[in-house]
Amino acid sequence: MACIKMLAVTANRIEIDEVKVREAAKVGHDWKNPIWRREDGTLAEW
């Protein structure tokens, strides 16, 4: 699993390393919404 560390936080401002964001965007992600079902097998929204 890939993560991007949160950099410096000052008051209401967050600094973002754009190079790291662009590198992560090239890799993409494989996360999908979980499919939740009730006991009777019907789909449940989250």
MODELLER restraints for C-alpha pairs under 7 A, 6 or more apart:
rsr = mdl.restraints
at = mdl.atoms
rsr.add(forms.Gaussian(group=physical.xy_distance, feature=features.Distance(at['CA:7:A'], at['CA:15:A']), mean=6.21, stdev=0.5))
rsr.add(forms.Gaussian(group=physical.xy_distance, feature=features.Distance(at['CA:7:A'], at['CA:16:A']), mean=6.63, stdev=0.5))
rsr.add(forms.Gaussian(group=physical.xy_distance, feature=features.Distance(at['CA:8:A'], at['CA:14:A']), mean=6.23, stdev=0.5))
rsr.add(forms.Gaussian(group=physical.xy_distance, feature=features.Distance(at['CA:8:A'], at['CA:15:A']), mean=5.81, stdev=0.5))
rsr.add(forms.Gaussian(group=physical.xy_distance, feature=features.Distance(at['CA:9:A'], at['CA:15:A']), mean=6.72, stdev=0.5))
rsr.add(forms.Gaussian(group=physical.xy_distance, feature=features.Distance(at['CA:36:A'], at['CA:43:A']), mean=5.98, stdev=0.5))
rsr.add(forms.Gaussian(group=physical.xy_distance, feature=features.Distance(at['CA:36:A'], at['CA:44:A']), mean=5.31, stdev=0.5))
rsr.add(forms.Gaussian(group=physical.xy_distance, feature=features.Distance(at['CA:37:A'], at['CA:43:A']), mean=4.54, stdev=0.5))
rsr.add(forms.Gaussian(group=physical.xy_distance, feature=features.Distance(at['CA:37:A'], at['CA:44:A']), mean=5.22, stdev=0.5))
rsr.add(forms.Gaussian(group=physical.xy_distance, feature=features.Distance(at['CA:38:A'], at['CA:44:A']), mean=6.20, stdev=0.5))
